[in-house]
Amino acid sequence: MTAQVSTSKKAKVLGKEHQRRSPARVLALVLAAGVVLLLAGMTWLGLAGRDSGYALGSRRYDPETRIQQTELVPEFRNGKVYVDLSTIKEKAIVRFEIPDQPVTLPNGSTFDSLPITAYVAPSGRLVAAVSFCEPCSGTTFYIQGDRLVCNVCGTQWKLEDLKGIYGGCLRYPPDEVKYQVEDGKLVLDEQGLRSWQPRI
């Protein structure tokens, strides 16, 4: 009889402990599920698919020196566009074109190919973007200090996040594109680039 009472009390105590812990466990599971859903949603929207966190090593740009884009010819293979990371790191900012890709901007300017740029931000972050300042039709840029500057209109954006600082085309910095990094190369999806449309 004593053994039964003791066992019964133990079960009640364990049951109460289990009840006390249950809300915490449920909350933890709900939070974990929320994080999974958030990440899945970001991937679906394309926000998590960009390797915008890839870093090539931090660097300081002289505010008195202009670094113009270095023109290069990328490798096109199996629907992908490849550019050596070592070249981007050495030159700081590069420019190349997707040939036979006509573009007409809303202001009437026409182009036979789609210009692309890639550069290293001061933090080391690798940035790839369509090389257009759409309102003024600029396709070339330079780095000066912590800024990216349009050669045509002089509009300036922060290198780190392309937020506008000064000029008439603040809302239209080069449009960042998704990329991957494989075997020491920046890899872009050619079809994705060819489907790019002006934002204006």
C-alpha positions as MATLAB code, in Angstrom:
seq = 'MTAQVSTSKKAKVLGKEHQRRSPARVLALVLAAGVVLLLAGMTWLGLAGRDSGYALGSRRYDPETRIQQTELVPEFRNGKVYVDLSTIKEKAIVRFEIPDQPVTLPNGSTFDSLPITAYVAPSGRLVAAVSFCEPCSGTTFYIQGDRLVCNVCGTQWKLEDLKGIYGGCLRYPPDEVKYQVEDGKLVLDEQGLRSWQPRI';
ca = [
       0.000    0.000    0.000;
       2.827    2.400    0.909;
       4.617    1.582   -2.330;
       1.471    2.403   -4.332;
       1.036    5.786   -2.591;
       4.717    6.603   -3.155;
       4.474    5.702   -6.825;
       1.283    7.736   -7.185;
       2.896   10.813   -5.591;
       5.934   10.442   -7.846;
       3.717   10.304  -10.934;
       1.851   13.446   -9.830;
       5.088   15.322   -9.201;
       6.544   14.246  -12.562;
       3.276   15.150  -14.244;
       3.401   18.674  -12.784;
       7.042   19.071  -13.844;
       6.108   17.921  -17.320;
       3.268   20.462  -17.432;
       5.613   23.245  -16.290;
       8.069   22.495  -19.074;
       5.532   21.983  -21.837;
       4.795   25.666  -22.568;
       8.510   26.381  -22.897;
       8.948   23.447  -25.252;
       5.941   24.492  -27.290;
       7.252   28.063  -27.509;
      10.666   26.826  -28.626;
       9.078   24.654  -31.326;
       6.890   27.537  -32.514;
       9.907   29.871  -32.715;
      11.958   27.270  -34.581;
       9.120   26.712  -37.041;
       8.804   30.483  -37.486;
      12.488   30.816  -38.344;
      12.251   27.978  -40.880;
       9.199   29.579  -42.501;
      10.903   32.988  -42.575;
      13.999   31.583  -44.280;
      11.854   29.653  -46.743;
       9.916   32.807  -47.544;
      13.089   34.835  -48.032;
      14.457   32.213  -50.392;
      11.202   32.168  -52.346;
      11.293   35.962  -52.660;
      14.927   35.845  -53.756;
      16.244   37.676  -50.693;
      18.295   34.806  -49.354;
      19.458   33.486  -52.706;
      22.017   36.234  -53.212;
      25.522   35.506  -51.952;
      25.831   39.152  -50.991;
      27.734   38.175  -47.857;
      30.744   36.817  -49.764;
      33.853   38.752  -48.806;
      37.175   39.170  -50.607;
      38.913   40.934  -47.729;
      38.376   44.440  -46.424;
      40.123   47.341  -48.124;
      40.437   51.110  -47.918;
      39.961   53.314  -50.964;
      41.749   56.656  -51.148;
      39.145   59.469  -51.231;
      41.480   61.440  -53.526;
      41.810   58.674  -56.132;
      39.316   57.601  -58.783;
      39.344   53.920  -59.670;
      37.619   53.434  -63.013;
      36.070   50.133  -64.057;
      38.415   47.697  -65.762;
      36.836   46.252  -68.924;
      37.074   42.490  -69.313;
      35.575   39.617  -71.256;
      33.978   36.947  -69.072;
      33.693   33.244  -69.823;
      30.295   32.015  -71.020;
      29.669   28.328  -70.382;
      26.549   26.170  -69.916;
      24.248   29.125  -69.337;
      26.549   30.717  -66.765;
      28.854   33.732  -66.825;
      32.227   33.353  -65.066;
      34.639   36.045  -63.862;
      37.826   35.359  -61.905;
      37.600   36.627  -58.324;
      41.325   37.353  -58.390;
      40.775   39.897  -61.180;
      37.954   41.612  -59.293;
      40.064   41.698  -56.152;
      43.080   43.116  -58.005;
      41.199   45.754  -60.021;
      38.605   46.630  -57.311;
      35.872   47.244  -59.908;
      35.303   45.567  -63.274;
      32.815   45.900  -66.114;
      31.756   43.472  -68.834;
      28.845   42.959  -71.181;
      26.251   40.354  -71.985;
      26.352   40.530  -75.814;
      23.362   40.467  -78.143;
      21.061   41.629  -75.354;
      19.296   44.784  -76.575;
      18.104   47.184  -73.880;
      15.906   50.244  -74.316;
      15.654   52.558  -71.331;
      12.423   54.500  -70.715;
      14.210   57.719  -71.756;
      14.685   56.233  -75.242;
      18.390   55.324  -74.970;
      19.156   52.024  -76.665;
      22.003   49.561  -76.130;
      23.066   46.427  -78.014;
      24.318   44.656  -74.896;
      23.672   44.552  -71.149;
      26.492   46.064  -69.042;
      27.420   44.358  -65.772;
      29.738   45.528  -63.006;
      31.326   43.798  -60.030;
      33.317   45.418  -57.255;
      34.694   44.987  -53.761;
      33.140   47.184  -51.063;
      35.351   48.522  -48.235;
      34.117   45.733  -45.943;
      35.242   43.225  -48.560;
      31.696   42.433  -49.658;
      31.518   41.312  -53.281;
      28.837   43.190  -55.227;
      27.543   42.313  -58.705;
      25.060   44.574  -60.474;
      23.659   45.727  -63.798;
      25.911   48.647  -64.770;
      23.205   51.230  -65.493;
      22.346   54.607  -63.998;
      18.987   54.475  -65.750;
      17.728   58.095  -65.677;
      20.894   59.500  -67.292;
      21.796   56.385  -69.342;
      25.198   56.080  -67.647;
      26.848   52.669  -67.952;
      30.263   53.362  -66.405;
      31.197   54.127  -62.814;
      34.218   54.724  -60.633;
      35.127   54.209  -56.990;
      36.278   57.160  -54.926;
      36.695   56.697  -51.197;
      33.624   54.884  -49.890;
      31.459   55.889  -52.848;
      30.428   54.616  -56.254;
      30.084   57.484  -58.742;
      28.352   57.640  -62.148;
      30.663   58.936  -64.885;
      27.775   60.650  -66.696;
      25.796   62.510  -64.015;
      28.097   62.347  -60.987;
      25.480   60.761  -58.708;
      27.088   59.060  -55.711;
      26.063   55.996  -53.735;
      27.585   54.211  -50.733;
      29.695   51.288  -51.910;
      28.470   49.052  -49.088;
      24.728   49.169  -49.750;
      24.252   51.451  -52.806;
      22.216   53.944  -50.800;
      22.083   57.330  -52.488;
      24.275   60.142  -51.122;
      24.307   62.903  -53.712;
      23.037   63.648  -57.234;
      20.006   63.437  -59.467;
      19.722   59.655  -59.908;
      19.817   58.582  -56.262;
      17.045   56.008  -56.617;
      18.717   54.201  -59.513;
      22.137   52.840  -58.552;
      23.427   49.787  -60.410;
      20.811   47.091  -59.783;
      22.300   44.268  -57.688;
      21.949   40.759  -59.092;
      22.198   37.295  -57.565;
      25.439   35.403  -57.901;
      27.323   32.391  -56.630;
      30.995   31.806  -55.956;
      32.543   28.584  -57.247;
      36.177   27.546  -57.610;
      37.538   31.071  -57.339;
      35.027   32.559  -59.769;
      32.033   34.870  -59.613;
      29.214   32.943  -61.295;
      26.123   34.638  -62.742;
      23.072   33.099  -64.370;
      23.086   34.251  -68.005;
      19.346   33.811  -68.547;
      18.592   35.713  -65.363;
      20.711   38.619  -66.603;
      19.059   38.537  -70.013;
      15.651   38.832  -68.370;
      16.611   42.080  -66.584;
      14.238   44.985  -67.132;
      14.686   48.728  -66.401;
      13.243   49.797  -63.042;
      11.876   53.178  -64.098;
];
